[in-house]
Amino acid sequence: MIFDKRSDMLITYYMEQFKDFRDRYSRVSRFVPNFTGSQICCRWKNYLDPRLCKSPLTNEEKDFIVGRAHVYKASDTILWKRIILDLEKEFGRIHSENKVRNFWHPNKRNYVNKYVEYNEEGKETFKNNGIEKLTVLEPRIEHKFREAYRMQPY
């Protein structure tokens, strides 16, 4: 079923009503006929959320996405949600995940040479073109116990 103006209006209205609930998409699906919670979630996150920027990506945002795509690349997947959060922090605008991914996938071959090089083994490595590699910072906590098997701290 295709979304129409009436269903979009209902989704927008009920999302305002249920915005503080964890299961808001399934709650909204009870009031909007013929759509599941996941369909409503995708529609909201990519089109209806009033915080979304409808204008196209700027050149600065495109370069930022390319750099972050290589920084946040975990195995074969890219952490798009983190890139979107970084875009919001850097430029003050929220773009939908679809818009960012739709920019990246057709253009990634054009940008790969700018940020990626291959070592002797043929493995992909990240070129540092002024973009720092982000690391996960974990606190260093060392517990000291008199008798470890009893878990009694000093």
C-alpha positions as CSV (number, residue, x, y, z in Angstrom):
1,M,0.0,0.0,0.0
2,I,1.3,3.5,-0.8
3,F,1.4,6.3,1.7
4,D,-1.0,9.1,1.0
5,K,-1.6,12.6,2.5
6,R,-4.2,11.3,5.0
7,S,-1.9,8.5,6.3
8,D,1.0,11.0,6.5
9,M,-1.2,13.4,8.5
10,L,-2.3,10.6,10.9
11,I,1.3,9.4,11.4
12,T,2.5,12.9,12.1
13,Y,-0.4,13.5,14.6
14,Y,0.1,10.3,16.5
15,M,3.9,10.5,16.5
16,E,3.4,13.8,18.4
17,Q,1.0,12.0,20.8
18,F,3.3,9.0,21.4
19,K,6.7,10.6,21.1
20,D,7.8,9.6,24.6
21,F,7.0,5.9,24.3
22,R,9.6,3.3,23.3
23,D,7.0,1.4,21.2
24,R,5.6,4.5,19.5
25,Y,5.7,3.0,16.0
26,S,3.6,0.0,16.9
27,R,1.2,2.3,18.8
28,V,0.8,4.5,15.8
29,S,0.2,1.5,13.6
30,R,-2.9,0.7,15.6
31,F,-4.4,4.0,14.4
32,V,-3.1,4.1,10.9
33,P,-4.7,1.3,8.9
34,N,-2.8,-1.0,6.5
35,F,0.7,-0.1,7.7
36,T,3.0,-2.0,10.1
37,G,5.2,-0.4,12.8
38,S,8.3,-0.9,10.7
39,Q,6.8,0.8,7.7
40,I,5.7,3.7,9.8
41,C,9.2,3.9,11.3
42,C,10.8,4.1,7.9
43,R,8.3,6.7,6.7
44,W,8.8,8.8,9.8
45,K,12.6,8.6,9.8
46,N,13.1,9.3,6.1
47,Y,10.3,11.7,5.2
48,L,7.9,12.9,7.9
49,D,10.1,13.9,10.8
50,P,9.9,17.7,11.0
51,R,13.5,18.0,12.1
52,L,14.7,16.6,8.7
53,C,16.5,19.0,6.3
54,K,14.8,18.8,2.9
55,S,17.5,20.6,1.0
56,P,20.2,18.7,-0.9
57,L,23.5,17.9,0.6
58,T,26.2,20.7,0.3
59,N,29.7,20.0,-1.0
60,E,31.1,20.3,2.5
61,E,28.5,17.8,3.8
62,K,29.4,15.4,1.0
63,D,33.1,15.6,1.8
64,F,32.3,15.1,5.5
65,I,30.2,12.0,4.7
66,V,33.0,10.5,2.5
67,G,35.5,11.0,5.3
68,R,33.3,9.6,8.0
69,A,32.2,6.6,5.9
70,H,35.8,5.4,6.0
71,V,36.2,6.3,9.7
72,Y,33.1,4.5,10.8
73,K,33.4,1.5,8.5
74,A,33.1,-1.6,10.6
75,S,33.8,-4.8,8.6
76,D,31.6,-4.4,5.5
77,T,29.0,-2.1,7.0
78,I,29.1,1.6,7.6
79,L,27.6,3.1,10.8
80,W,25.2,5.5,9.1
81,K,23.5,6.6,12.4
82,R,26.8,7.9,13.7
83,I,27.5,9.8,10.5
84,I,24.1,11.4,10.7
85,L,24.8,12.5,14.3
86,D,28.2,13.9,13.3
87,L,26.5,15.8,10.5
88,E,24.1,17.3,12.9
89,K,26.9,18.3,15.3
90,E,29.1,19.7,12.5
91,F,26.5,21.5,10.3
92,G,23.4,21.8,12.6
93,R,21.2,19.9,10.1
94,I,19.7,16.5,10.2
95,H,19.5,14.5,6.9
96,S,17.7,11.2,6.6
97,E,19.6,8.0,6.5
98,N,18.3,7.3,3.0
99,K,19.6,10.6,1.7
100,V,23.1,10.0,3.1
101,R,23.2,6.4,1.9
102,N,21.8,7.3,-1.5
103,F,24.6,9.9,-1.9
104,W,27.3,7.4,-0.8
105,H,26.6,4.2,-2.7
106,P,26.6,5.6,-6.3
107,N,29.6,7.9,-5.6
108,K,31.8,5.7,-3.4
109,R,34.0,4.5,-6.3
110,N,34.8,8.1,-7.2
111,Y,35.8,8.9,-3.6
112,V,37.6,5.7,-2.7
113,N,40.9,6.8,-4.2
114,K,40.8,10.0,-2.2
115,Y,40.6,8.3,1.2
116,V,41.7,4.7,0.7
117,E,45.0,3.0,-0.3
118,Y,45.9,-0.6,-0.6
119,N,48.9,-2.2,1.0
120,E,51.1,-4.9,-0.5
121,E,48.7,-7.7,0.6
122,G,45.8,-6.0,-1.2
123,K,44.1,-5.0,2.1
124,E,42.3,-1.6,2.3
125,T,43.8,0.9,4.6
126,F,42.7,4.4,5.5
127,K,44.6,7.4,4.2
128,N,44.9,10.2,6.7
129,N,44.0,13.3,4.7
130,G,43.5,15.5,7.7
131,I,40.8,13.3,9.1
132,E,41.5,11.6,12.4
133,K,40.7,8.0,13.0
134,L,38.2,7.8,15.8
135,T,38.9,5.3,18.5
136,V,36.6,3.9,21.1
137,L,37.6,5.1,24.5
138,E,36.9,2.7,27.3
139,P,37.7,3.5,30.9
140,R,40.6,1.6,32.5
141,I,39.3,0.1,35.7
142,E,41.5,-2.3,37.6
143,H,39.9,-4.0,40.5
144,K,42.1,-5.1,43.3
145,F,41.0,-8.0,45.5
146,R,42.7,-9.7,48.4
147,E,41.3,-13.1,47.5
148,A,40.0,-13.0,43.9
149,Y,37.8,-16.1,44.4
150,R,35.9,-14.3,47.2
151,M,35.7,-11.0,45.5
152,Q,36.6,-9.0,48.6
153,P,38.1,-5.6,47.7
154,Y,41.0,-4.1,49.7
